[in-house]
Amino acid sequence: MSFVSPEVFLKERIATVQDYSLLVGRAVADIFTRPHYWDEIYTQMDSIGAGSMPIVILTGFFTGCVLALQSATSLEEFGAVSMTGNLVALSMVRELGPVLTGLMLAGRNASGMASELGSMKVTEQIDAMRALGTDPIRKLVTPRLFATVFMMFFLTIIADAVGIAGGALVSISSLGLNANAYFHSSYRSLHYGSVIQGLTKPLFSGFIIATIGCYYGLNTKGGTQGVGRATTQAVVASSVLIIVVDFIVSRAMLFVFGQ
Amino acid sequence: MTPMTTPTAIDTEREQYTGDDTAPVVVFEGVSIAFAKPVLEDISFTVAPGETRIILGPAGCGKSVLMKMVNGLLRADSGTITVFGQDVTRMRETDLFTLRARIGMVFQESALFDSLSVADNVAYRLNEEKTPEAEARTRVEEALKFVALEQAIDKFPSELSGGMRRRVSIARALITKPDLILYDSPTGGLDPITSTTIIELVIKQRDVSHTTSLLITHRIQDAFTLAMNRYNPEKGRMERIPDDGIEPSTKFLVLNEGKVVFDGSTEELVSTDDPWLKEYLS
C-alpha cells in the first residue's frame, strides 16, 4: 500500500465526490429526457426485483421470527408477551425491513452492477458504446437507477410483510399467542408516520445502491483485479451509506412526525 | 461491397455535414496529452479525404491514445483536433455522439458486446436508430458477407476465434458506411494468415469505398502490404500493384516516445535517412 500526502489524499477524495455527483446528475437528468431505454429498464426490473425476491423473503421472514423469539424473553419479564406483534411490526416496518432489504440488495445488486460495468469498462465495451454514438450513462446507469429505486420500494413492502408473518409463526407456535391478537396488535402499532418512514428509506437505499454500483463499475481500472476491487468497494460503500442515510432519514422523520 | 439499401438517419446527418470535399478530414495541431507522465507531445498532422493513414511506432508510444482522441473518447490537454471541420477538443459529449455517427472504429481487442449475438453486435447502431427489423437484418447479412462471416450471424462473441471477432468488429464499424474509419491494431495478436485476411478487408474497404481511414499496426509487413497492394474486384481478392507500384493514398505517420518522427508517403519512408527510423523499419 502506497502512502500519499494529505493534500493529494484530500484532492483525490474531492475529485471522487465530484465525479460521483456528475454521474448522478446526468443519470437523473436522463430520466426526464429522450430517448428512454424501456427494454433495458424492464430487464433490470426483472433482474433486480424478481431476482432479489428469494433473498429478501428469506431474510425478512427469519428476521421476523428471531425478533419475536428474542423480544418475547424481555417482554415476558413485564408480562407483556401480547405486545410481541406490536414490537415486530414496528421494528420491521420502520427499521429492519428497509435496512435489511437495502443491505441484501447492496450485496447482490451493487456488486452485480459494479462487476458488470467494470468488466465492460476493462474490455473497452464502454468505449465501444461511446464510439457507436450511445451515451453509456443513459443506456446503462439510468435504467439501473430507475429500476432499483422502483423495485426497492416494493421489495421492502414484501420484506415487511413476510417479517410480520415470520413473527406471527413464532408467536403462535412457540409463544402460544392468539393469531388475532398478534395481528391486531401489529396493525394498531403502525401509524401513518411509521409507514411513511418505512417507505421513504428504500427510495434512498435504492438510489445509493444503483449510483454507487454504477460509479465504481464505470471507474474500474486495472483489468480483472480492478473489477474485483470495484465490486468490493461498491458493496462496502453502499452498505455503509445505507446505514448512515437510514439514521439521517430516521432523525428527519422523527422531527417531522414526532414519533 | 454490396450497396446497403435505403437512406437512414445517419445518411441524412452525413448530408448535412458534407462540406468542402477537399478539406482535410482530420487535423491535429500541437496536440498534447499526459496521464501520470506525458504520452503525446505537440502532435501535428492532417489526413486528407480518401487517405489511408498508417500509424506506426513502438508499443506504448501513444498510438491508441491518439486514435481515441480522434473521436473524442479521450480529451487533449492542449492543442486542437478537427474532424470533419468540427473541433472535437471543445465539443460536449452529447454533441460528440452525433459526430461519431460518421466514424467507425475497430478496437484493439474487438470490444464486442459479449452479451449480444454477432447479429446484434453488428446491428447495434441500426437498432439504436430504430431501423426496421427486416432492413437491419438485411444490412447485417451484407456487412457479415463483406467480412466473410455470414455463417456466424447467430453466434456469440465467446464462440468466435480472435480473428473472427476482429472481422465482426470491422463489420460493426462499416455497417453504417462511415466517412472515417479508425482501425486500432486490427491485426494485433493474430497469426500471419488471419492478419493478411484482415489487411485484405482493409484494402477492400479502401479501394471499393475510398473511405478515409487511420490504421494502427505493429506489423511493418502489414503496413507495406497495404501500401503495395490493391483490391481486384473481378478476382475478389487483393493483388500486388504492377511494376512495384505504390498505392498513392496510403501514407505513414510514425511515432516514438510521444512525438511524430515521420509524416509522409511510402516512398519517403523507405528512403529515409533517419537512423532510428531505419532501425525500426528493419
Interface residues (C-beta under 8 A of the other chain):
Chain A: T123 E124 Q125 D127 A128 M129 R130 A131 L132 G133 T134 D135
Chain B: K68 N71 L73 E93 T94 L96 F97 T98 R100 A101 I103 M105 F107 Q108 E109 A111 L112 F113 D114 Y124 R125 E128 R172
